[in-house]
Amino acid sequence: MHDLMPIRRLYIIRNGRVAPEFKAVKASTLAIAGRSISTLIKTQGIGDLYQMYELAQRNRVDYNVAYIPGDFPDTSTEAFDPKYMSQLFDLGFRLGKSGTEWKKTPPRLGHL
């Protein structure tokens, strides 16, 4: 009797951007520290995508990731801007409905 190997898939939705983003900050300690922390959080999230990719590759799991496209404009004016969040939801709905393919590699390993 043959053992059947199940098809295992990993789907990751990153609610954030992965492309580099330019943002001018005021020349103050607080503004620079705030931008540094947000950049650190972003790069940690991208690092997590790479760790999951490596784990998926090692264990023969189909890796699939989606994230906010780099060309989607950030129009938010506050941390939880309802208008921006609604636009982002609409984008995700359109991309899902159109059958947009999941990316098979983390950002910058394949493409942004």
C-alpha positions in Angstrom: 0.0 0.0 0.0 1.3 3.5 -0.9 1.2 6.3 1.5 -0.4 9.4 0.0 1.3 12.6 0.7 -1.3 15.3 1.4 -1.1 18.6 -0.4 -0.3 21.2 2.3 -0.8 24.9 1.6 0.1 28.0 3.6 -1.8 31.2 2.9 -0.6 34.5 4.4 -2.3 37.8 4.2 0.0 40.6 5.3 -2.1 43.7 6.2 0.7 46.0 5.3 3.1 47.2 2.6 6.3 45.4 1.9 7.8 47.9 -0.6 10.2 50.6 0.7 8.3 53.8 1.5 9.8 57.3 1.6 8.5 59.5 4.3 10.0 62.8 5.4 10.1 63.3 9.2 10.6 66.4 11.3 14.1 66.8 12.7 13.1 66.0 16.2 14.0 63.1 18.5 10.4 62.0 18.9 9.6 62.1 15.2 12.8 60.2 14.3 12.2 57.6 17.0 8.6 57.1 15.9 9.6 56.5 12.2 12.4 54.2 13.4 10.0 52.0 15.3 7.5 51.8 12.5 10.3 50.9 10.1 11.5 48.2 12.5 8.0 46.7 12.8 7.7 46.7 9.0 11.0 44.9 8.5 10.2 42.4 11.2 7.0 41.5 9.4 8.9 41.1 6.2 11.4 38.9 8.0 8.6 36.8 9.3 7.4 36.2 5.7 10.9 34.9 4.9 11.0 32.6 7.9 7.6 31.1 6.9 8.8 30.7 3.3 11.9 28.8 4.5 9.8 26.6 6.8 7.4 25.9 3.9 10.2 25.0 1.6 11.8 22.7 4.1 8.5 20.9 4.8 7.2 20.8 1.2 4.3 23.2 1.9 2.8 25.3 -0.9 3.6 29.0 0.1 1.1 31.7 -0.9 1.3 35.3 0.3 -0.6 38.5 -0.4 0.1 42.1 0.7 -0.9 45.6 0.0 0.4 46.5 -3.5 3.1 49.2 -3.5 1.1 51.4 -5.9 -1.9 51.6 -3.6 -1.9 55.2 -2.3 -1.7 55.6 1.5 -4.3 58.3 2.1 -4.7 57.6 5.8 -4.8 60.7 8.0 -4.8 58.8 11.4 -4.0 55.4 12.8 -7.5 53.9 12.2 -8.8 56.1 9.3 -12.2 54.6 8.4 -12.1 56.0 4.9 -8.7 54.5 4.1 -9.6 51.2 5.7 -12.8 51.1 3.6 -10.7 51.7 0.4 -8.3 49.0 1.4 -11.1 46.6 2.0 -12.6 47.4 -1.4 -9.1 46.8 -3.0 -8.8 43.4 -1.3 -12.3 42.4 -2.3 -11.6 43.4 -6.0 -8.3 41.5 -6.0 -9.9 38.4 -4.5 -12.8 38.5 -6.9 -10.6 39.0 -10.0 -8.7 35.9 -9.1 -5.4 37.7 -8.6 -2.7 35.1 -8.1 -1.0 34.7 -4.8 2.7 35.4 -4.8 4.8 32.2 -4.4 7.8 33.9 -2.8 8.4 36.6 -0.2 8.9 40.2 -1.4 12.2 41.0 -3.1 13.0 37.3 -3.4 10.7 37.1 -6.5 9.3 40.5 -7.1 7.3 43.2 -5.3 
